[in-house]
Amino acid sequence: MKQISDLGTILGVWAHPDDEAYLSGGLMALARDAGSRVVCVTATHGERGTADPLRWPPDRLAAQRTTELRDCLDVLGVTEHHWLGYRDGECARVPSSGAVARLCDLIDEIRPDTVVTFGPDGQTGHPDHQAVGRWTAAAVDWAAPARTRLLQSAVTGDWARQWRIVNERFDVFAPGYPVTRRDNELSLRLSLDPGTLARKVKALTAQSTQTAGLIAAMGEDQYAAWVAEEAFTEGVPAPLVCERCWWDHENARWRCAGTPAASLR
């Protein structure tokens, strides 16, 4: 628990409702149990996150997922939440300067000790995830105190191997993903204790438009085992990059389509 309490005030920045619970639900619950302040930011309402748009048109799904996220965070003990209000699936088109400025304002207000978000790969390869991770790294670079840590969610190689068939069955990752990390690249790896895991599963269950089908298909025990690990690498705050920049994960650097020879830290 000391490892968690040492993180101090935590600010999580995510793209869609359920990202926060899947990737850091255990971390948030443990931090709140340790008495730490936890603030969650969500970029979109996830209004396009359905395979049944006739039943769930965007406005209806956005309203439902807003309620689901509130219930999810309540289970985790998180009482502070902010929406950025961007359109689901369009974060990569948002001018980065505006999004980063909004996150800088929140960082200035909250003064987090630790910021948690996606790595440059976006965990699953989703463009919204990648954009939000990019904005957050830039905002930490610009506005956070020098002592602030940036932790970026990661996929471990052994988890990817263990759950390869499940991940392929449910199309969890975009083609070419995940980008896996070795143990010596991790700054924090959590194998959730039974009580914390049960709480995380309850929080995810609250987001039923996204999780009910998975839980039914996998079974509760397998689903719980699937979400029992959370891993993070130490991120490097990065200056703002333009909309033509992309993450070269093979060489672990930003590159710009406008100036191909350039690399950004």
VENGI-V669173 format. One record per pair of residues at least 6 apart in sequence whose ideal C-beta (glycine too) atoms are under 7 Angstrom apart, sorted by the first residue. I is the first residue (numbers start at 1). J is the second residue. Records with the same first field share a line. If there is no record, write none. Layout:
BEGIN
I: J + J
END
This chain:
BEGIN
1: 30 + 34
4: 30 + 31 + 34
5: 34 + 36
7: 31 + 36 + 113 + 114
8: 36 + 113 + 114
9: 36 + 37 + 110 + 111 + 112 + 113
10: 31 + 36 + 38 + 112 + 114 + 116
11: 39 + 41 + 107 + 110 + 112 + 115
12: 20 + 24 + 28 + 40 + 41 + 116 + 117
13: 41 + 103 + 115 + 117 + 132 + 136
14: 20 + 41 + 42 + 43 + 117 + 132
15: 43 + 44 + 91 + 128 + 129 + 132
16: 42 + 44 + 46 + 49 + 88 + 128
17: 42 + 45 + 46 + 65 + 68 + 69 + 207
18: 204 + 207 + 210
20: 40 + 42
21: 72 + 200 + 203 + 204 + 207
22: 204 + 227
23: 123 + 153 + 230
24: 116 + 153 + 230
25: 76 + 200 + 203 + 204
26: 190 + 192 + 196 + 197 + 200 + 230
27: 116 + 190 + 230
28: 38 + 76 + 78
29: 76 + 77 + 196 + 199 + 200
30: 196
31: 38
32: 38 + 76 + 77 + 78
38: 78
39: 80 + 110
40: 73 + 78 + 80 + 81
41: 82 + 84 + 106
42: 69 + 83 + 84
43: 84 + 86 + 91 + 128 + 132
44: 86 + 87 + 88 + 91 + 128
45: 62 + 65 + 66 + 88
46: 65 + 88
47: 58 + 61 + 62 + 88
48: 58 + 88 + 89
49: 61 + 88 + 210
50: 56 + 61 + 209
56: 209
61: 209
64: 209
65: 209
68: 206 + 207 + 208 + 209
69: 207
71: 206
72: 203 + 206 + 207
73: 81
75: 199 + 202 + 203 + 206
76: 199 + 203
82: 106
84: 99 + 102
86: 94
89: 128
91: 127 + 128 + 131 + 132
92: 127 + 128 + 131
94: 131
96: 134 + 135 + 240 + 242 + 243
97: 240
99: 135
100: 135 + 138 + 139 + 142 + 240
103: 135 + 136 + 139
104: 139 + 142 + 143
107: 139 + 140 + 143 + 144
108: 143
111: 145
112: 144 + 148
113: 147 + 148 + 149
114: 148 + 149 + 151
115: 136 + 140 + 144 + 148 + 150
116: 151 + 232
117: 132 + 133 + 136 + 152
118: 129 + 130 + 132 + 133 + 152 + 153
119: 133 + 152 + 153 + 154 + 233 + 235
120: 130 + 133 + 134 + 247 + 249
121: 177 + 179 + 247 + 249
122: 129 + 130 + 133
123: 129 + 153 + 155
124: 172 + 173 + 174 + 177
125: 173 + 174 + 176 + 177
126: 174
130: 247
133: 152
134: 241
137: 150 + 235 + 237 + 238
138: 238 + 239 + 240
140: 148 + 150 + 237
141: 237 + 238 + 239
144: 237
150: 235 + 237
151: 187 + 188 + 232 + 234 + 235
152: 232 + 233 + 235
153: 232
154: 181 + 186 + 231 + 232 + 233
155: 178 + 179 + 180 + 181
156: 180 + 181 + 231
157: 180 + 182
159: 229
160: 178 + 180
163: 226
166: 218 + 226
167: 173
170: 214
179: 249
181: 231 + 233
185: 233
186: 231 + 232 + 233
187: 232 + 233 + 234
188: 232
189: 231
190: 229 + 230
191: 228 + 229
192: 200 + 228
197: 224 + 228
200: 227
201: 223 + 224 + 227
204: 211 + 227
205: 211 + 215
214: 223
215: 223
218: 226
236: 265
238: 254 + 264 + 265
239: 264
241: 254 + 264
242: 256 + 258
244: 256 + 257 + 258
245: 254 + 255 + 256 + 264
246: 255 + 257
247: 254
248: 255
253: 263 + 264
254: 263 + 264
255: 262 + 263
256: 262 + 264
END
